[in-house]
């Protein structure tokens, strides 16, 4: 599929790109090649291909859901400017 220079100018305008004539000619060829590749890929028969989430056939390595850090909330809140009932108090921003 080939793009006209007017189509490339229109896309450049929508993308707010300032392109001169040599760039537009080059881009129309390159974009046409990309669209041709997409067209060729869309014609491929994928009816027998199973969709997959990852190209490698393996599961994700998991880790145990175990506590690895100690509870230091009291120590952190002791040095906070203002804390109440286990929560940090901050100044009101919106009136």
C-alpha positions, 0 to 999 in steps of 0.5 A: 500500500502506498501513501500519497504525499497529501496523506503523509502531510495530513498525518504529519499535521495531526502529529504536529510534525514540521516536515519539508518536502524531502522528508515527506517523500522519504516518509511516504516510501517508508510508511508505505513499506510498513503498511505493506508489511502489516498487510502481508502479516494480516493475510497469514493464516493463524487459525491453527495458532494457539494464542499465548501470553509469552513466547516461552513455554514456561510458568512464572517463578513464584515466591512464598507469601511470607513476611520478610521485614519486621514491623517498624511502624512505631519507629517511623511514626516516632520521628514523624512530625505528626502521627495519630492512631497509626496514621500520618497527619498532614496539613490540609491542602484543599480548603 
